[in-house]
């Protein structure tokens, strides 16, 4: 395996009414139209794409655009539009709510978890990065934890929820945190300790299976990857690629530290939870917790620290310029959350206009 591992991305996407901007539970017909190119999610107002693994960020970007195009074309043929919104700015129509949750496993999850599941209309971006072994994967998980709130902050794209602005940059993070198996993890120290934690969770007979172990980052044994799960789905493709590039750089940096026997972080999980909350509350418009000190610092300074932390990994992958330009763009133009709020301001608070703007940004024609 190359020292610059392949990576891929999954995107959960929202199906919306072309006129009202309200979510539409049309995933079945949209997936049929896409002929196997799209997956379903818990809510029928969503579809999911998944790229192939790539070594090049350019190839990942092309793959994301292709899959967004397939989703858009299938949606339009089915009478709806598709947008990369991590929460719905417009409330679902009342008649859509009873059929919101899928059947089978999703139906069993809804039966067990009630409103946590039935109200879970949120969309994320998950980044998979290859690791050499499960043991190395746990070494990576232990080392990237303090930096994941920074990734969450720069990926914020869910300020609105069912008709109002929540004052959060990532309200998806708040909704997702209701799952009892979600959130940051402690330092495990070994694969045996990680496996024991998962087995203890399963033994409670609370989650249905290990796929419901919703850690902010987790092992995917089936794919041989670390799966980074903190990010809102990205409003635009360039945002999605930036998140993926930085996630890979974090994993690569952590792989090298694990192999070299580098020290493990000491931040307690209780402090990590608060760092994640600050990231979801303000995104890049407030102070973030600096992973080096555990104290608040200006978002721009923390982004500089992130870039310095992964500088070697970015350089080896040929991603330095993309990461530098992308982070500068976020500080200038704002995250997805800030761009949504700008669209709302421009339309005098009309959240349907926010959805229409997101549809245009999804894949500019």
Secondary structure as UniProt FT lines:
FT   STRAND          7..16
FT   TURN            18..20
FT   HELIX           27..34
FT   TURN            35..36
FT   STRAND          39..40
FT   TURN            44..45
FT   STRAND          46..50
FT   HELIX           57..77
FT   TURN            78..79
FT   STRAND          81..83
FT   HELIX           94..97
FT   TURN            98..99
FT   HELIX           105..113
FT   HELIX           115..118
FT   STRAND          124..130
FT   HELIX           134..154
FT   STRAND          160..161
FT   TURN            162..163
FT   STRAND          164..165
FT   HELIX           171..176
FT   TURN            177..178
FT   TURN            180..181
FT   HELIX           191..203
FT   TURN            204..205
FT   HELIX           210..212
FT   STRAND          217..220
FT   TURN            221..224
FT   STRAND          225..232
FT   HELIX           237..259
FT   TURN            260..261
FT   HELIX           269..282
FT   TURN            283..284
FT   STRAND          288..289
FT   TURN            291..293
FT   STRAND          296..297
FT   HELIX           299..309
FT   HELIX           311..317
FT   HELIX           320..333
FT   HELIX           336..346
FT   TURN            347..349
FT   HELIX           351..362
//
